[in-house]
Amino acid sequence: MTHTFKEFSTNAIFNIGNETDLLPFSKGKQCELYTFIWAKSEAIDLVIDNVPFTVPPHSILALTPIQYLQYNSGNDIIIYQFNSEFYCIKDHDQEVSCVGILFFGNTNIPVIHLDKTEQQKYKTLHDVFIDELDTKDNIQAEMLRMLMARFIIKSTRLLKAKEGIVSSPKSSKVDLLRTFNFLVEQHFKTEHSVAFYAEKLFKSPKTLSNNFAKLNQSPLQIIHNRIVLETQRQLVYTDKTTKEIAYDIGFEDASHLSRLFKKMTSMSPSDYKKRLKSSS
């Protein structure tokens, strides 16, 4: 059964559903909403941005609205979905610290693994969500947002623990990486230089690169990875030509994108597209 909250004054949407709500994704499409997929007692087989992915039992997967999802198999699933009007990740990041870790990390797909204790905690929180969705009053929206904030905070804490990220003065470099990743997400279609992001962060490009070197990442590599990921998404899920994709991502000359794409993937965009067709 799907539980839905809509706030017409703000266009806010919040849904809680199950595996039935994944059926529209059987052929693959863009998420369009922030999405948590909770695999309870069995694994879920998905394809995310054209990459096969299995969510283990007792795990929660976090996806952003821009990602493409295909549902292949799996049952006993809980799904939470919401839009920015319901809960704006950017505006609330100071409270929940999830940007660049739970969302828009530009590295691994975030999966939160739940031990028996955490399974019970999330079950309790889920029950409160359902109870609140059945309670129609003038503070329902605020209560649901508070519960989602708690859900996000819990998930971010578990993911930080898994990745060995601790809250200490040393974590300032991690916070810098989070902020950089989110800035890239906002501007990668128009800004491709490290200098732009360094200025936004009030640092010199050299200082920024030195900080990232200690995290085994390069600012330019993160920018290029995001550009290539977007190119791959559009090659897979749209009929756009390489020239059209290049223009969308801020390249006046499609050959510049093609060179970058080949450098990062060892094949040209056209060869990548051909390989997709031959394997389908």
C-alpha positions in Angstrom: 0.0 0.0 0.0 1.3 3.4 -0.9 1.0 6.3 1.6 1.1 9.7 0.0 1.4 13.2 1.5 0.8 16.3 -0.8 0.9 19.9 0.2 -0.8 21.9 -2.5 0.4 25.3 -1.2 4.1 24.3 -1.8 3.8 21.3 -4.2 5.5 19.2 -1.7 5.3 15.4 -2.2 6.2 12.6 0.1 5.5 8.9 -0.6 6.1 5.7 1.3 5.5 2.5 -0.8 6.7 -1.0 -1.6 8.0 -3.1 -4.5 4.8 -2.4 -6.4 5.9 1.2 -6.7 9.1 0.1 -8.4 7.1 -1.6 -11.3 7.1 1.7 -13.4 10.9 1.4 -13.3 10.9 -2.0 -14.9 12.2 -0.5 -18.2 14.3 2.1 -16.6 13.7 5.8 -16.1 14.8 8.8 -14.2 14.0 8.8 -10.5 12.7 12.4 -10.5 12.4 12.3 -6.6 14.9 11.7 -3.9 14.6 8.0 -3.2 15.5 5.6 -0.5 15.0 1.9 -1.3 15.1 -0.4 1.8 15.8 -4.1 1.1 14.4 -5.8 4.1 14.7 -9.6 4.1 16.0 -10.2 0.5 18.3 -8.7 -2.0 17.1 -6.4 -4.8 18.5 -6.5 -8.3 18.6 -3.0 -10.0 20.3 -1.2 -12.8 21.5 2.3 -11.7 22.7 4.6 -14.5 23.1 1.6 -16.7 25.2 -0.3 -14.2 23.9 -3.5 -12.6 23.6 -3.2 -8.8 22.4 -5.5 -6.1 21.2 -4.1 -2.8 21.9 -6.7 0.0 19.2 -7.7 2.5 18.9 -5.3 5.5 20.3 -2.4 3.5 19.1 1.0 2.3 20.1 2.6 -1.0 20.0 6.4 -1.5 19.3 7.9 -5.0 19.0 11.4 -6.3 16.3 12.7 -8.7 18.7 12.9 -11.6 19.8 9.2 -11.4 18.3 6.6 -13.7 16.8 3.5 -12.1 15.7 0.1 -13.5 14.0 -2.4 -11.2 14.7 -6.1 -12.1 13.7 -8.2 -9.1 13.2 -8.3 -5.3 10.4 -8.2 -2.8 9.8 -7.1 0.8 10.9 -3.6 0.0 10.1 -0.2 1.6 10.5 2.9 -0.6 10.6 6.6 0.6 10.4 9.3 -2.0 10.2 13.1 -1.7 10.8 16.2 -3.7 12.8 19.4 -2.8 9.6 21.2 -2.0 9.0 18.7 0.8 12.5 18.6 2.1 15.3 20.7 0.4 18.6 18.8 0.8 20.6 22.0 0.1 18.8 24.2 2.5 18.8 21.7 5.4 22.4 20.4 4.9 23.7 22.4 7.9 21.3 20.3 10.0 21.8 16.9 8.5 25.3 17.1 6.7 24.2 14.6 4.0 25.3 16.4 0.8 28.4 14.8 -0.7 28.0 11.7 1.5 24.4 10.5 1.2 23.6 12.5 -1.9 25.7 13.9 -4.7 29.0 12.3 -3.6 30.0 11.6 -7.3 31.8 8.4 -6.2 30.2 5.2 -5.0 26.5 4.7 -4.8 25.7 5.0 -1.1 24.3 1.9 0.7 23.5 1.9 4.4 23.9 -1.5 6.0 21.7 -2.2 9.1 22.6 -4.6 11.9 19.8 -6.1 14.1 19.8 -3.1 16.4 19.5 -0.6 13.5 16.9 -2.7 11.8 14.7 -2.3 14.9 15.3 1.4 15.1 14.4 2.0 11.4 11.3 -0.2 11.8 10.2 2.0 14.8 10.8 5.1 12.7 8.9 3.6 9.8 5.9 2.9 12.1 6.0 6.5 13.3 6.1 7.7 9.6 3.0 5.6 8.8 1.1 6.8 11.9 1.9 10.4 11.0 0.8 9.9 7.4 -2.6 8.8 8.8 -2.9 11.8 11.1 -4.4 14.7 9.1 -3.9 18.0 11.0 -2.2 21.4 10.5 1.2 20.2 11.8 1.3 17.0 9.8 3.7 18.5 7.2 6.2 19.7 9.8 6.1 16.4 11.7 6.8 14.5 8.5 9.7 16.8 7.7 11.1 16.3 11.2 10.9 12.5 10.7 12.6 12.7 7.4 15.4 14.8 8.9 15.9 12.1 11.5 15.9 9.4 8.9 18.6 11.3 6.9 20.7 12.0 9.9 20.6 8.4 11.0 21.5 7.2 7.5 24.3 9.7 7.2 25.8 8.7 10.5 25.8 5.0 9.6 27.4 5.8 6.2 30.0 8.0 7.8 30.8 5.2 10.3 31.1 2.7 7.4 33.5 5.0 5.5 35.5 5.8 8.6 34.5 9.5 8.6 34.7 10.9 12.1 33.6 14.3 13.5 36.8 15.9 14.5 39.0 18.8 13.3 40.5 16.4 10.7 37.1 16.0 9.1 37.3 19.6 7.8 38.9 18.1 4.6 35.9 15.8 4.3 33.5 18.7 4.7 35.5 20.5 1.9 35.1 17.5 -0.3 31.4 17.4 0.4 30.9 21.0 -0.4 33.1 20.7 -3.6 31.0 17.7 -4.8 27.8 19.6 -4.3 29.1 22.7 -6.1 30.2 20.5 -9.0 26.7 19.0 -9.1 25.2 22.5 -9.3 27.6 24.0 -11.9 29.3 21.2 -13.9 27.3 22.0 -17.0 28.7 25.5 -17.2 31.9 25.5 -15.2 34.7 23.0 -16.0 37.7 24.6 -14.3 39.1 24.1 -10.8 39.6 27.9 -10.5 35.8 28.5 -10.5 35.2 26.1 -7.6 38.3 27.3 -5.7 36.9 30.9 -5.8 33.6 29.7 -4.5 35.3 28.0 -1.6 37.6 31.0 -1.0 40.7 29.0 -1.7 43.4 29.1 -4.4 43.4 26.2 -6.9 46.7 25.0 -5.5 45.4 25.0 -1.9 42.3 23.1 -3.0 44.4 20.5 -4.9 46.7 20.0 -2.0 43.8 19.4 0.3 42.3 16.8 -2.1 45.6 15.1 -2.5 45.4 14.0 1.1 42.0 12.5 0.3 43.3 10.6 -2.7 41.1 12.7 -5.1 41.8 15.4 -7.6 39.4 18.4 -8.0 39.7 18.2 -11.8 39.1 14.4 -11.7 35.9 14.9 -9.8 34.7 17.5 -12.4 35.6 15.3 -15.3 34.0 12.2 -13.7 30.8 14.2 -13.4 30.9 15.3 -17.0 31.5 11.8 -18.2 28.8 10.4 -16.0 26.3 12.9 -17.5 27.5 12.0 -21.0 27.0 8.3 -20.3 23.5 8.9 -18.9 22.4 10.9 -22.0 24.0 8.4 -24.4 22.1 5.6 -22.7 18.7 7.2 -22.0 18.2 9.8 -24.7 18.5 10.0 -28.5 20.7 13.1 -28.4 23.8 13.2 -30.6 27.2 13.8 -29.1 27.1 17.3 -30.4 23.8 18.0 -28.6 25.1 16.4 -25.4 28.3 18.5 -25.6 26.2 21.7 -26.0 24.1 20.7 -23.0 27.1 20.1 -20.8 28.8 23.4 -21.8 31.2 22.4 -24.6 31.1 24.7 -27.6 33.1 22.1 -29.6 31.9 18.5 -29.4 35.4 17.3 -30.1 36.6 18.6 -26.7 33.9 16.4 -25.0 34.8 13.4 -27.2 38.5 13.7 -26.2 37.7 13.9 -22.5 35.3 11.0 -22.8 37.8 8.8 -24.6 40.5 9.7 -22.0 38.3 8.7 -19.1 36.6 5.6 -20.7 39.0 4.5 -23.4 36.3 4.8 -26.0 34.7 7.6 -28.0 31.0 8.5 -27.3 30.0 7.0 -30.6 31.8 3.7 -29.8 30.2 3.7 -26.4 26.8 4.1 -28.0 27.5 1.3 -30.5 28.5 -1.0 -27.7 25.3 -0.3 -25.9 23.2 -1.2 -29.0 25.2 -4.4 -29.6 24.7 -5.6 -26.0 21.0 -4.8 -25.8 
